[in-house]
Amino acid sequence: MTSTVPASLIRTNGSSALQAVFLDMDGTLVDTEGFWWDAEVEAFADLGHRLDEDWRDVVVGGPMTRSAGYLIESTGADITVDELTVLLNEKFEQRIERGVPLMPGAERLLAELARHSIPTALVSASHRRIIDKVLHSLGRDRFALTVAGDEVVRTKPHPEPYLAAAQGVGADPVLCAVIEDTATGVAAAEAAGCRVVAVPSVAPIAPSPGRVVVRSLEEVDVPFLRTLITGI
């Protein structure tokens, strides 16, 4: 976990306003969920197996070890989780080195959060080596803190990544907004007590108390995020 939080950006718990915004990476800020699936398909093709398209909804947004374990069990491939994790990261890196497209509205939203001096963290199940490469496209200085999946004991859907982000910026999780694209990420954010904006990328996500579902980041701005907190 890396942090560059200026003291001036840390909010006190005495406020009832929006204290911080945490964003997922793959499928939320950058259009890379398809990259992961393509890497998985290619890896298993190399091993002599064909992935069922229906499995995509199961592995999307999940921690690497869970996704790898599920696909190994489903295919019967002769490879360990650790070996597959290395292989998938390598194939994914090859793809992102060709360029990482941002999701519609991502550039505008990050710029707006910066203008309003709202502490912003990137919270991903991807490993640090992957995050650091993607940050070349996103802009490392856009985030006060970044949390990688291999830097926490329990990654999404456990709340630890979002609790770590809140602690890292000195915020109360209840007064933080999270933007996620998968059910796994939404579960992690809600378990941490955060208010959630879901922007489904692959599988649908239903609205529920404390959760708003939108079609695109283009529907999200700072006033909208602040209403999530003031409405508590």
Buried (B, 14 or more C-beta within 10 A) or exposed (E): BBBEBEEEBBBEEEEEEBBBBBBBBBBBBBBBBBBBBBBBBBBBEEBEBEBEEEBBEBBBBBBBBBBBBBBBEBBEBEBEBEEBBEBBBEBBBEBBEEEBEBBBBBBBBBEBBBEBEBBBBBBBBBBBEBBBBBBEBBEBEBBBBBBBBBBBEEBBBBBBBBBBBBEBBBBBBBBBBBBBBBBBBBBBBBBBBBBBBBBBBBBEBEEEEBBBBBEEBBBBBBEBBBEBBEEE
